[in-house]
Amino acid sequence: MPSRAPALADFSAVILAAGKGTRLRSNFAKVLHRAGGRALVEHVIRACLPLHFREIAVIVGYQAEAVGDCVAPLGAGTVLQRPQNGTGHALRVARPKLHRRSKFVLVLPGDAPLIRSGTLERFAHAHRSSGAAATILTAVVADPTGYGRIVRKSDNSVARIVEERAAAPDERAISEINSSIYAFTLDSLWPCLDALRPDNVHKELYLTDAVALLNLRGFRVLAELATDAQEVLGCNTRAELVEVDRILRDRKRRDLMDSGVTIYLPDTVLIDPDVRIGPDTVVEPGVQLLGSTRIGANCAIRTGSVLRDMVIDDGASVLEHCVMASSRIRSGSAVGPFSRLRSGADIGPNAKVGNFVEVKKSRLAENVKAQHLTYLGDAGIGKGSNIGAGTITCNYDGVSKNRTVIGSSVFIGSNTALVAPVRVGDRAYVAAGSTITDNVPPDALGIARGRQSNKPGWAAARRKQLAAAAPPPRAAKKRARPRRRPARKRRR
């Protein structure tokens, strides 16, 4: 884990996030694509934040405004690179924006979301203590295809970085790759950036050429090997994006399991990075826990449920196949199966919300039961009340939403419609099948339905009437047999 002390205040961080990412075949900026529940660039910034760099500057270009909106809440500034003439040019553009008291700069690609704060901290300290002009974070991988190779000198310093298309066969066999994460000493870097020339097919200025110039001018360039090669993986293709998402999700699940959470069939469970879960909670297969969901201890989240920005108190249960958002379930309550909580639902302690019940902007107090086929919108329901199957709060009049208030220990019969605004007093009963448009006083029985009348013999008489009116059955027609034609005599 990174230290909390601002030991790296002489470093600035520059994150390269100006490109489109053409290999993703997308209309969105590359760094805005999401993996592990966040935009790629957000992961990189969050890895930098605990290190207390003097500043974090994000180089933007394609969809600059959208990228800026993404990074601003994290406290990162932006620097516009237009036109986008390569990574070396990006550092040139950033130079006037970097704090004059910075001695070093850490350069990171905006599409490397797996990098960890601890790795960056060790890397920055290694660069500063070495006295080198530049240090490259490298990794040894089984398949280096597509990456630049690190060619070392006999003293283990870096001779050069060779891009794959320019590498000789023996250089292609090198398994140590360039992560595109660099640390530079600024006094050495600026003159080399000024000397860069666009002598390549793309006519751009590259940081790798700056590394080569540092070597030519006699400066020392080092390579620091990452202990986990996964951390330097980028997202150049959709396949790589999905793989990075898988790794981030796996990290999150492992962290939760290490803290005491049981996750069955973890590869089927999707958990966003800001989700928090208490110990001894069980998460079953096929669950999605999204946004800033908070789940307490000793909870159960059953198969197939999707929770976004939820608060689940200790000891509560979410049964199978529920969909919930921006609501709270308090201790001891059980919701589901097949329930939906929309924004603003508050399910009180030891309450029961059951099959095909939808709750929106409603507060259910302690021990309330709404077990079947019910819609509760814009309602307040008192302690110990029972809501019968098929009950609906008719909260919308075509113009505005209106509130229903149900007192404590109330019994609402099945198939009741409560036309808001309306109140049902404490300990009152509402008869099944009622449409309630007026307030029901405490301890009263509310009935609002037509009186039933039975007509003896009506059904039998109706059947006779229908039988008499029916047309007589048609006689079946005999099917005429086709005549056989006489056989023609053959001429001889």
C-alpha positions in Angstrom: 0.0 0.0 0.0 1.3 3.5 -0.7 2.3 5.7 2.2 0.1 8.5 3.3 2.9 11.1 3.6 3.3 13.5 0.7 6.7 12.1 -0.1 6.3 12.6 -3.9 5.4 16.3 -3.9 8.4 17.0 -6.2 6.7 14.9 -8.9 4.0 15.9 -11.3 1.9 13.3 -13.1 1.0 13.7 -16.8 -1.7 11.3 -18.2 -1.9 10.9 -22.0 -5.5 10.9 -22.9 -5.8 12.8 -26.2 -6.3 10.0 -28.7 -9.4 8.5 -30.2 -8.3 4.8 -30.2 -9.0 3.8 -33.7 -8.6 0.1 -33.1 -11.5 0.1 -30.7 -13.7 1.2 -33.8 -15.7 3.6 -31.7 -17.0 7.1 -31.8 -16.0 7.7 -28.2 -12.7 8.8 -26.9 -10.6 5.8 -26.0 -10.0 6.7 -22.3 -13.8 7.1 -21.8 -14.5 3.4 -22.4 -15.3 1.6 -19.2 -13.7 -1.4 -17.5 -14.3 -2.6 -14.0 -17.1 -0.1 -13.5 -15.1 3.1 -14.3 -13.7 5.0 -17.3 -10.2 3.9 -18.1 -8.7 7.3 -17.4 -10.4 7.4 -14.0 -8.6 4.2 -12.9 -5.3 5.8 -13.8 -6.0 9.0 -11.9 -7.2 7.1 -8.8 -4.0 5.2 -8.8 -2.1 8.5 -8.7 -4.2 10.2 -6.0 -2.8 8.5 -2.9 0.7 9.5 -3.9 0.2 13.2 -3.4 1.9 14.4 -6.6 2.2 18.1 -6.9 -0.4 18.0 -9.7 -2.1 15.6 -12.1 -2.4 17.0 -15.7 -4.5 15.1 -18.2 -3.6 15.7 -21.9 -6.8 15.9 -23.8 -7.6 16.2 -27.5 -10.3 14.1 -29.1 -13.6 14.8 -27.2 -11.7 17.0 -24.9 -14.7 18.4 -23.1 -16.1 15.0 -22.3 -12.8 13.8 -21.0 -12.4 16.9 -19.0 -15.9 16.4 -17.4 -14.8 12.9 -16.4 -11.5 13.9 -14.7 -12.5 17.2 -13.1 -14.4 15.6 -10.1 -11.2 13.8 -9.2 -9.2 17.1 -9.0 -7.1 16.6 -12.2 -6.5 19.4 -14.6 -6.5 19.2 -18.3 -4.2 20.4 -21.1 -5.4 20.6 -24.6 -3.2 19.1 -27.3 -4.3 20.3 -30.7 -3.1 19.1 -33.1 -2.1 15.8 -31.7 1.4 15.3 -32.9 2.6 12.4 -30.7 3.5 11.7 -27.1 6.6 13.8 -27.2 4.5 16.8 -28.4 2.1 16.1 -25.6 4.8 16.7 -23.0 5.9 19.9 -24.9 2.3 21.1 -24.6 2.2 20.2 -20.9 5.4 22.0 -20.0 4.0 25.5 -19.4 1.3 24.0 -17.2 3.6 21.9 -14.9 4.4 23.5 -11.6 7.8 25.1 -11.6 8.7 23.4 -8.3 8.3 19.9 -9.8 11.7 18.2 -10.4 10.3 15.0 -11.9 7.4 14.0 -14.0 5.6 10.6 -14.1 4.1 10.0 -17.5 1.3 7.4 -17.8 -1.1 6.3 -20.7 -4.7 7.0 -20.0 -5.7 3.5 -21.1 -3.7 1.5 -18.5 -6.3 1.0 -15.8 -4.7 -2.0 -14.0 -1.7 0.0 -12.6 -1.7 0.1 -8.8 -0.7 3.0 -6.5 1.9 0.8 -4.8 3.6 0.1 -8.1 3.7 3.7 -9.0 5.1 4.7 -5.6 7.9 2.2 -5.8 8.7 3.2 -9.4 8.8 6.9 -8.5 11.1 6.4 -5.5 13.4 4.1 -7.6 13.7 6.8 -10.2 14.5 9.6 -7.8 17.0 7.6 -5.8 18.8 6.4 -8.9 19.8 9.8 -10.3 18.8 8.6 -13.8 17.5 11.0 -16.4 14.7 8.6 -17.3 13.3 5.3 -15.9 10.9 3.1 -17.8 8.5 0.8 -16.1 8.8 -2.6 -17.9 7.3 -6.0 -17.7 8.2 -9.5 -18.8 5.3 -11.1 -20.7 4.8 -14.5 -22.4 3.6 -12.9 -25.6 5.3 -9.5 -26.3 3.6 -9.1 -29.7 2.6 -5.5 -30.4 4.8 -4.0 -27.7 8.1 -2.2 -27.9 11.1 -4.3 -26.6 13.6 -3.1 -24.0 17.2 -3.6 -25.2 19.6 -3.4 -22.2 23.3 -2.6 -22.0 25.8 -4.8 -20.3 25.4 -2.7 -17.1 21.7 -3.4 -17.2 20.7 0.2 -18.1 18.6 0.7 -21.2 20.2 1.0 -24.6 17.1 1.7 -26.5 13.4 0.9 -27.0 12.7 -1.0 -30.3 9.2 -1.0 -31.7 8.1 -4.3 -33.0 8.0 -3.3 -36.7 11.6 -2.1 -36.5 12.9 -5.0 -34.4 15.4 -7.5 -35.7 14.6 -11.2 -35.2 16.8 -11.4 -32.0 15.1 -8.3 -30.6 11.7 -9.6 -31.3 12.6 -12.6 -29.1 13.0 -10.2 -26.1 10.1 -10.7 -23.6 10.7 -7.5 -21.6 8.3 -4.8 -23.0 7.8 -1.1 -22.6 4.7 -0.2 -20.6 4.7 3.4 -21.8 5.0 4.5 -18.1 8.0 6.7 -17.7 9.6 8.8 -15.0 11.8 11.7 -16.2 14.0 14.2 -14.5 12.8 17.5 -16.0 16.1 19.3 -16.2 17.3 16.5 -18.5 14.0 16.0 -20.4 13.3 19.5 -21.6 16.4 20.0 -23.8 15.7 16.6 -25.4 12.1 17.4 -26.1 13.2 20.6 -27.8 15.5 18.6 -30.0 12.9 16.1 -31.1 12.2 15.9 -34.9 9.3 14.2 -36.6 11.5 11.8 -38.5 9.0 9.0 -38.8 6.2 7.9 -41.1 3.6 9.6 -39.0 5.5 12.8 -38.7 5.0 12.9 -35.0 7.2 13.5 -31.9 7.6 10.4 -29.7 8.7 10.0 -26.1 10.7 6.9 -27.1 12.8 9.2 -29.3 13.4 11.4 -26.3 14.7 8.3 -24.4 17.1 7.6 -27.3 18.3 11.2 -27.3 19.0 11.0 -23.5 21.2 8.0 -24.2 23.0 9.7 -27.0 23.7 12.7 -24.8 25.3 10.5 -22.1 22.4 10.5 -19.6 21.5 7.3 -17.8 18.3 5.5 -18.7 17.1 2.7 -16.4 14.3 0.2 -16.5 12.3 -0.9 -13.4 10.6 -4.2 -13.8 6.9 -4.5 -12.6 6.3 -7.4 -10.3 2.9 -8.1 -11.9 2.9 -7.9 -15.7 -0.9 -7.6 -15.8 -0.6 -4.0 -14.4 0.8 -2.6 -17.6 -1.8 -4.0 -19.9 -3.4 -1.5 -22.2 -6.8 -1.4 -24.0 -6.2 -1.1 -27.7 -8.9 -3.5 -28.9 -12.3 -4.6 -27.7 -10.8 -8.0 -26.7 -8.2 -6.3 -24.5 -10.8 -4.0 -23.0 -12.9 -7.0 -22.0 -9.9 -8.8 -20.6 -8.9 -5.8 -18.5 -12.5 -5.6 -17.2 -12.3 -9.2 -16.2 -9.1 -8.7 -14.2 -10.5 -5.6 -12.4 -13.7 -7.4 -11.5 -11.7 -10.4 -10.3 -9.5 -8.1 -8.1 -12.7 -6.6 -6.5 -14.2 -10.0 -5.8 -11.0 -11.3 -4.3 -10.6 -8.3 -2.0 -14.2 -8.8 -0.8 -13.7 -12.5 -0.2 -10.5 -11.8 1.7 -12.5 -9.5 3.9 -15.0 -12.2 4.8 -17.7 -12.1 2.1 -18.8 -15.4 0.5 -19.3 -15.2 -3.3 -20.5 -18.3 -5.0 -19.4 -18.9 -8.6 -17.6 -15.5 -8.5 -17.0 -15.3 -12.3 -20.8 -14.9 -12.7 -21.0 -12.0 -10.2 -20.5 -8.4 -11.3 -19.3 -5.9 -8.6 -18.4 -2.3 -9.2 -15.3 -0.8 -7.5 -17.2 1.5 -5.0 -19.4 -1.3 -3.6 -18.8 -2.2 0.0 -20.0 -5.4 1.7 -19.7 -6.5 5.3 -18.4 -9.8 6.6 -20.5 -13.0 6.6 -22.7 -11.8 3.8 -23.4 -14.3 1.1 -23.7 -13.3 -2.6 -25.1 -16.0 -4.9 -24.4 -16.5 -8.7 -25.6 -14.1 -11.3 -25.8 -11.0 -9.0 -24.9 -7.5 -10.1 -23.9 -5.0 -7.4 -23.4 -1.6 -9.0 -22.6 2.0 -8.3 -22.1 2.9 -4.6 -24.1 0.0 -3.2 -23.5 -0.6 0.6 -24.3 -4.0 2.1 -24.0 -4.7 5.7 -22.9 -7.9 7.6 -24.8 -11.2 7.7 -26.9 -10.3 4.6 -28.0 -12.6 1.8 -28.1 -11.5 -1.9 -29.7 -14.3 -3.8 -29.4 -15.4 -7.4 -30.1 -13.0 -10.3 -30.6 -9.8 -8.3 -29.4 -6.4 -9.7 -28.7 -3.7 -7.1 -27.6 -0.1 -7.9 -26.7 2.5 -5.3 -28.5 0.6 -2.6 -28.1 0.5 1.2 -28.7 -2.9 2.7 -28.5 -2.9 6.5 -27.1 -5.8 8.6 -29.1 -9.0 8.5 -31.3 -8.1 5.6 -32.1 -10.4 2.7 -32.6 -9.8 -1.0 -34.2 -12.9 -2.5 -34.0 -14.2 -6.1 -34.3 -12.0 -9.2 -35.0 -8.5 -7.6 -34.1 -5.2 -9.3 -33.4 -2.3 -7.0 -32.0 1.2 -7.2 -31.3 4.2 -4.9 -33.2 2.7 -1.9 -32.7 1.3 1.5 -33.6 -2.1 3.2 -33.2 -2.0 6.9 -32.1 -4.8 9.3 -34.0 -8.0 9.3 -36.1 -7.3 6.3 -36.6 -9.6 3.3 -37.4 -8.4 -0.2 -38.3 -10.7 -3.1 -38.3 -12.9 -5.0 -39.1 -10.9 -8.2 -39.5 -7.5 -6.4 -38.6 -4.1 -7.7 -37.5 -1.1 -5.5 -37.3 2.1 -7.4 -35.7 5.3 -6.3 -36.6 6.4 -2.8 -38.0 3.2 -1.4 -37.3 2.7 2.3 -38.1 -0.8 3.7 -38.2 -0.7 7.5 -36.9 -3.3 10.0 -38.3 -6.8 9.7 -40.6 -5.9 6.9 -41.6 -8.3 4.1 -41.9 -7.3 0.5 -42.7 -10.2 -1.7 -43.4 -11.6 -5.2 -44.0 -9.0 -7.9 -44.2 -6.0 -5.5 -43.0 -2.6 -6.8 -42.1 0.2 -4.3 -41.3 3.7 -5.3 -40.7 6.8 -3.0 -42.4 5.0 -0.2 -41.5 4.4 3.5 -42.6 1.0 4.9 -42.2 1.0 8.7 -41.3 -1.9 10.9 -43.0 -5.2 10.4 -45.0 -4.1 7.4 -46.0 -6.9 5.0 -46.7 -6.5 1.3 -46.2 -10.0 0.0 -47.9 -10.2 -3.5 -48.6 -8.4 -6.7 -48.7 -4.8 -5.3 -47.6 -1.3 -6.4 -46.8 1.2 -3.6 -45.8 4.6 -4.9 -45.5 7.8 -3.0 -46.8 6.2 0.2 -46.1 6.1 3.9 -47.1 2.9 5.7 -47.2 2.6 9.4 -45.8 -0.1 11.7 -47.3 -3.6 11.5 -49.7 -3.0 8.6 -50.6 -5.7 6.1 -51.0 -4.9 2.4 -53.1 -7.4 0.6 -52.4 -8.9 -2.8 -53.2 -6.7 -5.8 -53.2 -3.4 -3.9 -52.4 -0.3 -5.8 -51.7 3.3 -4.7 -53.1 5.4 -7.5 -50.5 8.2 -7.1 -50.6 9.9 -10.5 -53.6 12.0 -11.6 -52.2 12.9 -15.0 -50.6 16.1 -13.8 -48.8 15.5 -10.5 -47.9 12.7 -8.0 -50.0 12.5 -4.8 -49.4 10.8 -1.5 -51.1 7.9 0.2 -50.7 7.6 4.0 -51.5 4.3 5.7 -51.4 4.2 9.5 -50.1 1.6 11.9 -51.7 -1.9 12.2 -53.9 -1.4 9.2 -55.3 -4.2 7.1 -55.7 -3.5 3.4 -57.7 -6.2 1.7 -56.7 -7.8 -1.6 -57.3 -6.0 -4.9 -57.7 -2.5 -3.3 -57.1 0.7 -5.2 -56.2 3.7 -3.0 -56.8 6.9 -5.0 -54.3 9.5 -3.7 -54.3 11.8 -1.9 -55.9 9.6 0.7 -55.4 8.5 4.4 -56.2 5.3 6.1 -56.2 5.7 9.9 -54.5 3.5 12.5 -56.0 0.0 13.0 -58.5 0.5 10.2 -59.6 -2.2 7.7 -60.2 -1.8 4.0 -62.4 -4.4 2.5 -61.1 -6.4 -0.4 -61.9 -5.1 -3.9 -62.5 -1.5 -2.7 -61.6 1.6 -4.5 -60.9 4.1 -1.8 -61.3 7.8 -2.7 -62.0 9.2 0.8 -60.1 9.0 4.0 -60.8 6.0 6.2 -60.9 7.0 10.0 -58.9 5.0 12.6 -60.5 1.7 13.7 -63.1 2.0 10.9 -63.9 -0.4 8.0 -63.7 1.2 4.6 -65.8 -0.4 1.8 -66.1 1.0 -1.7 -67.6 -1.5 -4.1 -71.0 -2.3 -5.7 -73.4 -4.5 -3.8 -73.5 -8.1 -5.0 -76.8 -9.6 -6.2 -77.4 -13.2 -7.2 -80.0 -14.3 -9.7 -80.9 -18.0 -9.1 -81.3 -20.1 -12.3 -79.9 -17.4 -14.6 -77.0 -19.5 -15.9 -79.2 -22.6 -16.7 -81.8 -20.4 -18.5 -79.0 -18.7 -20.5 -77.7 -22.1 -21.6 -81.2 -23.1 -22.9 -81.6 -19.8 -24.7 -78.2 -20.3 -26.4 -79.1 -23.8 -27.4 -82.5 -22.8 -28.9 -80.9 -20.1 -31.0 -78.2 -22.3 -32.4 -78.7 -23.4 -36.1 -79.4 -27.1 -36.7 -76.4 -29.2 -37.5 -75.7 -29.7 -41.2 -76.0 -33.1 -42.7 -72.8 -34.5 -43.7 -72.4 -34.6 -47.5 -71.3 -37.9 -49.1 -68.2 -37.6 -51.0 -68.8 -38.7 -54.6 -66.3 -41.2 -55.9 -64.5 -40.0 -59.0 -65.5 -41.9 -62.1 -62.9 -44.1 -63.7 -62.1 -43.3 -67.3 -62.2 -46.4 -69.5 -58.8 -47.5 -70.5 -57.8 -46.5 -74.0 -57.0 -49.4 -76.4 -53.6 -49.3 -77.7 -53.2 -49.2 -81.5 -51.4 -52.1 -83.0 
